[in-house]
Amino acid sequence: MAAKDGLTNVLITDMFEAEVVRGLLESNGIPVMVMNNSLSNVLSSYGAQVSIMVNPTDADAARKILSERGNE
């Protein structure tokens, strides 16, 4: 998993699913940053991919939560 600015990527998905995942992780006490992987913010609303980024210390817990949900 790539790290950017001290964060670890735990999932790449579309913006709509990213909001669901953000809510799931944050409700489990894991702060989340959603990073747009597109060159255009306009495209991100229409299916472009985004990365779910978490602190490295939370990465294993986040992956476990996602795998239990079936999203890894």
Backbone as ProteinMPNN parsed JSONL, in Angstrom:
{"seq_chain_A": "MAAKDGLTNVLITDMFEAEVVRGLLESNGIPVMVMNNSLSNVLSSYGAQVSIMVNPTDADAARKILSERGNE", "coords_chain_A": {"N_chain_A": [[0.83, -1.183, 0.0], [0.52, 2.177, -0.819], [2.008, 5.035, 0.689], [1.177, 8.352, 1.537], [2.008, 11.516, 2.483], [2.354, 10.577, 5.095], [0.171, 8.961, 5.438], [-1.75, 5.925, 4.923], [-2.903, 4.001, 2.23], [-5.878, 2.257, 2.15], [-7.954, 1.413, 0.59], [-9.19, 1.613, -2.741], [-11.693, 3.173, -4.492], [-14.937, 4.249, -5.781], [-16.341, 7.589, -5.467], [-18.867, 7.574, -4.249], [-19.061, 5.087, -2.869], [-16.884, 5.521, -1.252], [-17.762, 7.39, 0.616], [-19.528, 5.869, 2.129], [-17.747, 3.983, 3.186], [-16.068, 5.703, 4.581], [-17.82, 6.59, 6.619], [-18.272, 4.141, 7.924], [-15.662, 3.443, 8.866], [-15.01, 5.721, 10.409], [-17.019, 5.57, 12.331], [-16.047, 3.541, 13.771], [-13.983, 4.661, 15.077], [-11.773, 5.366, 13.527], [-9.979, 7.777, 11.956], [-10.42, 9.212, 8.721], [-9.203, 10.042, 5.477], [-10.252, 11.079, 2.361], [-8.949, 10.815, -0.754], [-8.799, 12.305, -3.89], [-8.151, 10.678, -6.875], [-8.197, 11.579, -9.385], [-7.52, 13.854, -12.078], [-9.303, 15.828, -12.304], [-11.696, 17.447, -10.362], [-14.345, 17.479, -11.063], [-14.82, 15.081, -12.409], [-14.654, 13.215, -10.356], [-17.093, 12.894, -9.115], [-18.441, 11.342, -10.844], [-17.708, 8.647, -10.932], [-14.916, 8.413, -11.008], [-11.867, 7.245, -9.537], [-11.118, 7.175, -6.031], [-8.981, 7.35, -3.15], [-9.01, 5.728, -0.031], [-7.632, 6.857, 2.787], [-5.728, 6.301, 5.731], [-4.289, 6.725, 9.033], [-1.104, 5.185, 9.483], [-0.971, 3.616, 11.813], [-3.581, 2.843, 12.156], [-4.16, 1.284, 10.006], [-4.178, -1.607, 9.826], [-6.4, -2.258, 11.427], [-8.403, -0.921, 10.004], [-8.336, -2.299, 7.543], [-9.158, -4.801, 8.446], [-11.792, -4.277, 9.283], [-12.877, -3.551, 6.808], [-12.505, -5.946, 5.362], [-14.174, -7.637, 6.747], [-16.527, -6.572, 5.998], [-16.454, -7.15, 3.386], [-15.067, -5.706, 1.464], [-12.373, -5.615, 0.71]], "CA_chain_A": [[0.0, 0.0, 0.0], [1.296, 3.411, -0.919], [1.82, 6.034, 1.746], [1.277, 9.725, 1.075], [1.906, 12.455, 3.601], [2.244, 9.849, 6.342], [-1.066, 8.175, 5.474], [-1.703, 4.647, 4.221], [-4.068, 3.71, 1.402], [-6.474, 0.968, 2.491], [-8.964, 1.039, -0.398], [-9.456, 2.498, -3.87], [-13.087, 2.944, -4.865], [-15.542, 5.468, -6.316], [-16.671, 8.575, -4.444], [-20.083, 7.195, -3.527], [-18.688, 4.035, -1.922], [-15.924, 6.109, -0.305], [-18.506, 8.031, 1.703], [-20.037, 4.789, 2.969], [-16.589, 3.439, 3.892], [-15.644, 6.724, 5.545], [-18.732, 6.508, 7.756], [-18.022, 2.885, 8.625], [-14.395, 3.517, 9.593], [-15.08, 6.762, 11.438], [-17.875, 5.085, 13.417], [-15.2, 2.626, 14.529], [-12.909, 5.433, 15.683], [-10.625, 5.508, 12.631], [-10.068, 8.967, 11.107], [-10.267, 8.884, 7.302], [-9.052, 11.098, 4.473], [-10.571, 10.602, 1.021], [-8.123, 11.54, -1.723], [-9.212, 12.202, -5.28], [-7.08, 10.2, -7.748], [-8.46, 12.131, -10.706], [-6.98, 15.183, -12.353], [-10.411, 16.771, -12.308], [-12.684, 17.264, -9.31], [-15.65, 17.254, -11.682], [-14.952, 13.669, -12.74], [-14.723, 12.351, -9.18], [-18.493, 12.634, -8.806], [-19.002, 10.467, -11.87], [-17.097, 7.328, -10.989], [-13.461, 8.38, -10.943], [-11.434, 6.566, -8.33], [-10.569, 7.896, -4.892], [-8.295, 6.489, -2.193], [-9.334, 5.849, 1.39], [-6.344, 6.956, 3.469], [-5.797, 6.315, 7.188], [-2.989, 6.724, 9.699], [-0.507, 3.85, 9.439], [-1.292, 2.851, 13.028], [-4.966, 2.377, 12.035], [-4.332, 0.58, 8.74], [-4.58, -3.01, 10.015], [-7.782, -2.281, 11.924], [-9.274, -0.508, 8.896], [-8.413, -3.419, 6.594], [-9.962, -5.855, 9.06], [-13.195, -3.835, 9.193], [-13.29, -3.64, 5.401], [-12.575, -7.337, 4.935], [-15.386, -8.191, 7.357], [-17.636, -6.032, 5.208], [-16.319, -7.723, 2.049], [-14.611, -4.677, 0.531], [-10.921, -5.536, 0.482]], "C_chain_A": [[0.878, 1.251, 0.0], [0.982, 4.351, 0.23], [2.001, 7.417, 1.149], [1.057, 10.621, 2.276], [1.687, 11.738, 4.925], [0.981, 9.023, 6.474], [-0.899, 6.906, 4.655], [-3.02, 4.422, 3.481], [-4.602, 2.33, 1.787], [-7.531, 0.511, 1.482], [-9.004, 2.08, -1.506], [-10.85, 2.155, -4.369], [-13.635, 4.215, -5.516], [-16.007, 6.364, -5.158], [-17.894, 8.181, -3.617], [-19.781, 6.128, -2.476], [-17.731, 4.574, -0.871], [-16.645, 6.76, 0.868], [-19.094, 6.996, 2.659], [-18.901, 4.228, 3.823], [-16.087, 4.425, 4.934], [-16.52, 6.654, 6.803], [-18.498, 5.26, 8.587], [-16.75, 2.971, 9.466], [-14.452, 4.557, 10.708], [-15.973, 6.338, 12.6], [-17.147, 4.062, 14.287], [-13.963, 3.328, 15.083], [-11.671, 5.614, 14.831], [-10.811, 6.748, 11.764], [-9.711, 8.612, 9.657], [-10.048, 10.15, 6.489], [-9.36, 10.462, 3.123], [-9.801, 11.467, 0.04], [-8.59, 11.244, -3.138], [-8.015, 11.765, -6.116], [-7.21, 10.747, -9.157], [-7.792, 13.491, -10.86], [-8.056, 16.252, -12.294], [-11.384, 16.461, -11.18], [-14.062, 16.975, -9.869], [-15.859, 15.769, -11.936], [-15.136, 12.784, -11.521], [-16.162, 12.02, -8.797], [-19.106, 11.614, -9.746], [-18.221, 9.18, -12.037], [-15.587, 7.289, -11.009], [-13.049, 7.785, -9.599], [-10.863, 7.52, -7.291], [-9.919, 6.875, -3.97], [-8.798, 6.779, -0.788], [-8.001, 5.767, 2.127], [-6.567, 7.027, 4.981], [-4.384, 6.424, 7.745], [-2.421, 5.311, 9.657], [-0.832, 2.99, 10.661], [-2.712, 2.293, 13.006], [-5.186, 1.46, 10.837], [-4.799, -0.867, 8.921], [-6.026, -3.118, 10.492], [-8.758, -1.908, 10.808], [-9.432, -1.642, 7.889], [-9.262, -4.557, 7.148], [-11.45, -5.516, 8.967], [-13.697, -3.973, 7.763], [-13.411, -5.081, 4.93], [-13.807, -8.028, 5.526], [-16.624, -7.734, 6.613], [-17.6, -6.588, 3.785], [-15.801, -6.743, 1.023], [-13.126, -4.668, 0.246], [-10.579, -6.137, -0.805]], "O_chain_A": [[1.856, 1.343, 0.742], [-0.159, 4.449, 0.683], [2.898, 7.623, 0.332], [0.061, 10.506, 2.99], [0.937, 12.211, 5.779], [0.743, 8.436, 7.529], [-0.019, 6.819, 3.799], [-4.102, 4.623, 4.032], [-3.863, 1.347, 1.753], [-7.956, -0.644, 1.511], [-8.871, 3.277, -1.252], [-11.156, 0.993, -4.637], [-12.882, 5.154, -5.773], [-16.053, 5.928, -4.008], [-17.939, 8.434, -2.413], [-20.197, 6.253, -1.324], [-17.761, 4.135, 0.279], [-16.173, 6.681, 2.003], [-19.149, 7.227, 3.867], [-19.061, 4.021, 5.026], [-15.722, 4.033, 6.042], [-16.006, 6.658, 7.922], [-18.523, 5.314, 9.816], [-16.759, 2.614, 10.644], [-13.996, 4.302, 11.822], [-15.708, 6.711, 13.743], [-17.579, 3.757, 15.399], [-13.01, 2.675, 15.508], [-10.616, 5.978, 15.351], [-11.707, 6.776, 10.921], [-8.81, 7.81, 9.408], [-10.63, 11.196, 6.775], [-8.795, 9.423, 2.78], [-9.968, 12.686, -0.001], [-8.753, 10.089, -3.53], [-6.969, 12.411, -6.073], [-6.41, 10.41, -10.03], [-7.535, 14.185, -9.876], [-7.753, 17.444, -12.24], [-11.848, 15.327, -11.057], [-14.865, 16.301, -9.225], [-16.951, 15.249, -11.708], [-15.717, 11.704, -11.632], [-16.417, 10.968, -8.211], [-20.18, 11.079, -9.469], [-18.082, 8.674, -13.15], [-15.017, 6.198, -11.026], [-13.816, 7.826, -8.636], [-10.222, 8.52, -7.614], [-10.255, 5.691, -3.999], [-8.986, 7.935, -0.408], [-7.326, 4.737, 2.096], [-7.469, 7.717, 5.455], [-3.405, 6.239, 7.023], [-3.168, 4.341, 9.782], [-0.954, 1.77, 10.549], [-3.02, 1.367, 13.757], [-6.277, 0.917, 10.667], [-5.723, -1.304, 8.235], [-6.782, -3.965, 10.017], [-9.822, -2.515, 10.686], [-10.542, -1.915, 7.432], [-10.001, -5.202, 6.405], [-12.267, -6.367, 8.614], [-14.806, -4.453, 7.53], [-14.326, -5.407, 4.174], [-14.409, -8.893, 4.889], [-17.645, -8.423, 6.599], [-18.592, -6.511, 3.061], [-16.056, -6.91, -0.169], [-12.657, -3.751, -0.428], [-9.407, -6.17, -1.18]]}, "name": "protein", "num_of_chains": 1, "seq": "MAAKDGLTNVLITDMFEAEVVRGLLESNGIPVMVMNNSLSNVLSSYGAQVSIMVNPTDADAARKILSERGNE"}
